[in-house]
Amino acid sequence: MDLSNLKTIRIAACDVNGQMRGKRMPASMAAKLGDGSARMPLSTLNVDIWGRDVEDSPLVFETGDADGILKPSNRGPVPMPWLSSPSALVPMVMETESGAPFMGDPRQVLSQVLDRYKARGWQVMAATEMEFNLVDDSDGTLGHPANPITGRTLDQQSVLSVAELDAFDAFFTDLYDGAEAMGIPAQSAISEAGLAQFEINLDHQNALRAADDAWLFKALVKGLARKHGLAATFMAKPYEDEAGNGMHVHFSVVDDAGNNVFDNGSETGSELLLQAVAGCLAAMPASTLVFAPHGNSYDRLIPGAHAPTTAAWAYENRTAAIRIPGGSPKARRIEHRTAGGDINPYLMLSVVLGAAMVGIEDTMTPPPASTGNIYDIPDLPQLAPSWADAIDLFEQDPLMARILPPMMIRNLVMTKRQELAGFADIPQEKHWLSWLEDV
């Protein structure tokens, strides 16, 4: 992207909650970003949902709140179509003073997980399905938006309705134009089960790029919605009586020759696929905190409510947490369906792909594939039932210690415990204000 005609740019790295933390600066400084002149406290990537320092964080009290060095990732600069004046965003990664990757940076954590695949001569290809709601918060409540054509407030679900998509055509036209300008491979859009709930699929690509694009896409959706007089939210469960928002990820692994290692020419998939499935299942209960990182996330994890609540897998079965889609064996892949729309894409992919690698490393064997309605099958391993339980399980689990670096485990646990305590002091009916656009 040509920055010569811009006055300002933004630089930002991803914090533990998936929020952008960074700076606005003159565009003339862009040429100097690669030399390490951009600095920011390491603790900035470990603040809570309200942007507050985490109490007793070692990043603050043991290091004197030391600076980290921000370096451009290979994913920018990109335009920011939601702003009224032209600008660009340069996505950054955090390094320590010594030049080592900072393991409190979620993008650096995912890079480390992917290095384990690279060491085997493999590359992970991934695609995400992004669900969100358009909402009207103009009167201080979380309300349904008006149909832009009729002016009447939406009052009923309209699954796969082309008419509902067309009613918001101006928004979606800007969204696709913005995604194209940012290099985000947005594919089909559908109207989902909830009121003004939509899903847009992002195409298969290198897994790190897929995480980058999911992160950028969330910012694009939320920013453009405001330009159209609405709000957009990826909250896991905006409305109690309607379907929640998920973020499914499809992934496959290709070798140096371009062969899909999950493909053995059959419908069942290769031994490597089964080992990866087994690893994902083994890590799933303790991964709940990453898949459901906020208090609102647990309103979505209800049996029978279109969200998996148990660690089960199946072929072509959308009630399972892990689904192996049909189709050509060459496209054999794993669909991981547990995460809510409110996740941090880097941490979610780190946990999913790290668990799959542990399954491969340990040559794990999954239980037999489930059939029928998974919600009716007793005695399956359960996801953590509450936010507090998820924090404890995540902190103590030995598989998590093999997947994520100790710093990220510690930082996420401390952040979530602070948020859990903070929400106890906020009236329940006001909780949504903290999550509406910050997840």
N, C-alpha and C positions, 0 to 999 in steps of 0.2 A: 504494500500500500504506500502510495506517495504521500509523505508528510509535509512536503514543502509548502503547501497552501494552507496549512493549519496553524493556528495560534497556540493551541494547547493540546496536550495529550494526557492520558491517565495511565499510570502503571499500577498493577494490582497482582497480588498473590492470593491464594485460597487459604482461608483459615479452617479450623476444625469443623465448623458448621457449614462450610461451603460458601461463606460470604467473601466478597472481594475486599481486601484491605490494601491500601496503597496511597498514592499521591496524585495530585494534579500538578503539572509542570509545563513550562514553555516547550513548544515543539522543538525548539532549537537544541534542547538537551537530549533529544532522542539518540543522537549519534554517540553520546558518551555513556549510554546505559550499559554497554558491554564491558566497560572497564571497571565496573564495581563502584561507581560513584554514587549509585542509589543505595541508600541504607535505611533500615527500619528496625526497631527493636524485635528481637526474636519472639518476645512474648506477644507481639501483635497477632500472631497466627494461633494464639491460644487464649483468646478472649471468649467470654460467654455470648449468648445470643443477643444480649443488650450492649455488647461492646465493652464490657467491664473486665479489668484484669482479674485473673483467677487468684483468689486468696491463697497465700502460702505457696504459690507456684515457684518451684526451683528456678524457673527461667527469670524470675524477678529477684528473688531473695538470695539465691546462691551465686548468681552471675552478675549481680548489680544491674539487671535489666540491660544486658549487653546488646549491641547492634548486630544484626545480620546483614549480609550483602545480597541485594536483589540483582538477579541477572535475567535477561530476557529468555523466555522459553522459545521453542521453535514454532510457536503458534500465533505469532503476531508480527506486526500490529494489525488490528482489525478495526473497521469503522464502528461507530456507536449510533445506529440509526434512531435510537429513542431520544437522543438529545436534540435540542432546537438549533444548536450551532454545530458545525462540523468539528468532529474530534476523532481521536483514535485511542484504542485501548491496547496497551502492550502487556500481555500476560507475562508474569515474572515467576521465578522460582527463588527460594531462599537458600543461601549458603552461609556457613559459619565464616569467621574471620580467616580461618586456615584454608578456605576454599572447598571444604567438604560439604556434601549435601546435608542440609538441616533436616533431621528426621522428625521435626514437628511440622513440616510442610507436607500436606497430604499428597501433592503431586510428586514430590521426591520419594515418598513412601511407595506410591504405585510404580514409579520407575524402578525402584529396588526389587519389587515383586516381579516385574517383567524381565529383569536381568536374569532371574532364575530360568525363565523360558529361553532367553537368548543363549544362555550357557549350553543348552541342549541343541542349539541350532534351530530353534522354533520362534515363531512370531504369533502372537494372539491377535485375532481379528474379532471385533466386537461391534454390536449395534444396540442402540437403546430405544425404548418406547417411552415417550414422555407424555404423561397425563397431567392435566391442569384444569382449573376452573376459572372462568371469567366471573367476577363478582362485582356487586355494587356496594361500596362501603361509604357512600356519600353522606348518609345520615348517622354514621357512627355505629352501625350494625353490619353484620355480615349478611347482606341480602343478595337475592337473585337479580341479575341484570335485566334490563328491558330489551326486548327484541328491537333492533335498530330500525326495522322496517315499519312495524306496527306501533312501536312506542309502548306496548303493553309488557308488563313484567312476566318473564317466563314462569310458568306454574306447573309444568309437567315434563317428565322425562321424554327423551326423543332419541332412542338408540339408533345409531347409524343414519340419522336424518340428514339428507343433503340440504333440505330446506333450512335447517338450523345452521348448518355451515354457511349457506349462502346469505342468511340474515346478517352474519358477521363478516361478510365478504371483504369490506374495507380493511378490517383488522387483519384477516388472513392474507390478503394481498400484500399488505405492508410487511407481514411476518415472513412470507416467502421471499419477498424482495430483500428484506434485511438479512435473512439467512444466506441467501446467495451472495450478497455483498461481503458477508463475514466468512464465507467459505464453509458454511455448515450444511451438510448434505441432507436437508429436510426432504422427506419422501411424502407418503400419503398422510392425509389428515382425516380423522373420523370424529363424529359426534358420539360420545361415550354414554354410559348408563346414567350418569348424574345430570342434574340441571346445569346447562351451560358448561358441561364437562367435555373436554376434547383430548384427543391423543394424536400426536405427530411422531412418526417413526424417523429416526436418523439412520442412514445407511451404514452397512458394514465397512469398517476400516480398522487401521491399526488401533489397538486398545487404548494407548495413551492419547492418541488424537480423538478417539471416541469420548474419553473422559473430558478432555478439553472442550469438545463441542457441546457436550451435555451441560457443562458449567456455563459456557457462553450462551447457550440457547435459553437457559433459565433467565439470565439477565435480559436477553432480548425480548422474551415473552412478557416479562414483568414491566420492562420499560415501555414497550409499545402499547401495552394495555392502558397505561396512564395517559399516553398521547391520545387515546380514543375514549377518554373519559371513564375508564373502568379500572378495576384492579385485576390482576391475575395472580393466582396462588397455586403453589405445588404442595400445600398442606396435605397431609395424608388423609385427613377426614374433616373437610370444611363444614359439612352438614351431618348431623347425627343420623338422619333417616335416609341418607343417600350414599351411593357408592363412593368409596374413597379413591385417592390418586395413588397409583403405583408407578414404579419405574422398572420395567422388566429389561433384562439384558440378555442378548443372545451372543454366544461366543464359540469360536472354533479355534483350532491351533494348526498352523501350517508349518511344514519343514522347509529347509533351504531349497528344496526342489519344487516348492509350491504345492505339495501334497497335503491334504487334510488328514492329520493323524487320527482323527475320530472316525474316519471312513474306512471300513473294511469290505465295502461292496454289498453289505447286507442292511436290512432294516434295523437291526439291533445296535449297530455301531461296534467299534473296535474295543479291545481290552483297555486301551488308554482312555477311551470315553467312559467306560464303566468305572475305572479307577478314579477319574476326575469327579464323576457323580458321587462316588463313595466319600471322597474328601469333602465335597460341598455339604453332604448330609451330616457328616461327623462334626463339622464346624458350625452348622447352622444355628443350634440353640444359643451358643455363646456369641454368635455374630449378631444376635437380635439388636443389640445397641446400635450397630452400624446401619442395619436395615430399618430400624425404628428409633431414630435418635432423639425424638422429642416427645413430650407428654401426650400431645395430640396423636402421635403415631399409633398409640395403643388402642385408640378408638376404632382404628381400621382393622386391627387384628382380631376379628370376631369370626368364629366359625360360620361358614355359609354366606359371608358377606364379600365374596369375590377377592379375598385376600388369604393366602396360605397361613395356617397357624401351626402346622406340623412339618417335620422334616421327612418328606416323602417324595418319591420320584415315580414317573410314569411315562409311557409313550403316548403322545397325542392326547393328553388329558390336562385340561386347563384348571382342574381343581388341585393339581399337585404343585408343590413348591418348585420342583424341578421337572421340566417337561422336555422330552426329546421330540422335536417336531418331525413330521413325516417329510415326504418329498425325496428328491434325488439323493442317493448316498453321498455323492460328492459334496453336498451341502450339509452333511450331518453336523449337528451342533447341539449345544446345551442352552436351554432357555431357563434362566434363573428368575423366578417370579415373586420373590419374597419382599424386595425393597419397596418402601413407600416413595412417593414423589418428592418427599422432603429431605432426601438423603444428600450427603456429600458424594458426588460421582466418583471422585478419586478414592475415597475410603471404601465405598461400596465395591468398586472393581478390585481394589487391593485385597479385600477379604474374600470375595468370590474366587478370584484367580489364584490367590495364595492358598486357599483351601483345596482347589482343584490340583495344584501342584503337590501339596502334601499327600493327597490321595494317590497321585502318580508315584511320588518318591517312595511311599510305603506299600505300593502295590495293593491298595485296599480293595475289598470286594463289597459292592453294595448289596443290600437285601434285595429280594425279588421285586421287580417293578410292580407297583400297585395298580389296581384296576378299579373301575367304578368311581363312585363319589368318595373322594378321599376323606371328606368330613365325616363320613359314616364308619370309618375304619378305626377301631379302638386301639389303644396302647402304642400309638406312634409317638416318637420323641416330639416334645412340644417346644415351641419358641418360648422365650421368657414371657411370663404373664403380665409383667408390669415394668415400668421404667426403672424403678429401684432395683427390681430383681435382675433386669438386663445389665445394669451397671455392675452389680456384684459378680454376675456370671462372667461377663466380659473380662473383668479385672483378674479373675482367678484361673481362667481356663488355660491349660497347657498348650492347646492347639493355637490359641491366639498368640501365645508367646513365640510360636514358630512362624507365624504369618506376618505379624506387625512388629516393628522395632519397639523396645521398651519405652522410649520417650513418647511415642504416639499413644501407646496404651495408657501411660500415666497421664498425659495431657488430656486425653478424651475423658477419662474417668473423673479427673478433678473438675473439668469443665461441666460435665453433666451433673455431678453432685451439687455444684454451686447453682446450676439452673434449677434442679429439683427443689432445692431449698428456697430459691428466689420466687418460684411460682406459688409456693405455699403462702406467700405474703400478698399475692395478687388475687382479687376475686375471680372465681372460676369464669364468670361471664366476660371477663376482660382478657383471658389468656390468648384468644385468637389474635389480638392486636400485636402481640410479640412475634407471632409466626407468619402473619398474612403474607408479607413480601420478603421476609428474612430467611425463608427456607427454600 
